[in-house]
Structures are given as C-alpha cells and as structure tokens.
C-alpha cells in the first residue's frame, strides 16, 4: 500500500489525543456510526445513543457540573 507524501513536521506537535482524533477521523466505520447519529439528531454527548456509540471507541465525554 502506497503512503501519501506526508510532511513529518505536520505532526511534530501532536500528542496522543491528536493522533487518536486523526485515527477516528480517518476510520470509515467510525465515520458511518457518527453520520447515523448526526442524521438521527443524537449528537448530544449526554444522550444514551451517543454514549453507546462512543464507548467501544474508548471515548468519554466530560460531565458538566
């Protein structure tokens, strides 16, 4: 598999959270699940649908106090 020409400086300041976000952004399965939630209008992080979708991906949403 060919890799695109990537400038290593582009990722020089990335931390683990940044790389995790890039992984999810490029993952077609995650994208499809996110799109289903968006279409259903369930993007509220406190909603059960959103939490159930996020859990297998290791995502957690902070609770506002």
SVG drawing of the C-alpha trace seen along z (x, -y; Angstrom):
<svg xmlns="http://www.w3.org/2000/svg" viewBox="-33 -23 42 25">
<polyline fill="none" stroke="black" stroke-width="0.4" points="0.0,0.0 1.4,-3.4 1.6,-6.1 0.8,-9.6 3.6,-12.1 3.5,-13.3 5.4,-16.2 6.8,-14.9 6.7,-18.5 2.9,-18.5 2.6,-16.0 5.6,-17.2 3.5,-18.9 0.8,-16.1 0.1,-14.4 -1.6,-11.1 -5.1,-12.7 -4.3,-14.4 -3.2,-11.1 -6.3,-9.3 -8.5,-12.0 -6.8,-11.6 -7.4,-7.8 -11.1,-8.2 -11.5,-10.9 -10.0,-8.6 -11.8,-5.4 -14.7,-4.7 -16.6,-2.6 -16.5,-5.4 -17.5,-7.9 -20.5,-5.9 -21.6,-5.5 -21.1,-9.2 -23.1,-10.0 -26.0,-7.8 -26.1,-9.7 -25.9,-13.1 -28.8,-12.2 -30.9,-11.0 -30.1,-14.2 -28.5,-12.4 -25.2,-14.2 -25.8,-15.4 -22.9,-13.9 -25.3,-13.2 -27.7,-11.1 -27.7,-7.3 -27.2,-6.8 -24.1,-9.0 -22.6,-7.3 -23.3,-3.8 -21.6,-4.7 -18.6,-6.3 -17.9,-3.5 -16.5,-0.9 -14.2,-3.6 -12.8,-4.4 -14.4,-7.9 -15.6,-9.6 -17.4,-12.9 -16.9,-15.1 -19.9,-15.8 -20.7,-19.5 -21.4,-20.4"/>
</svg>
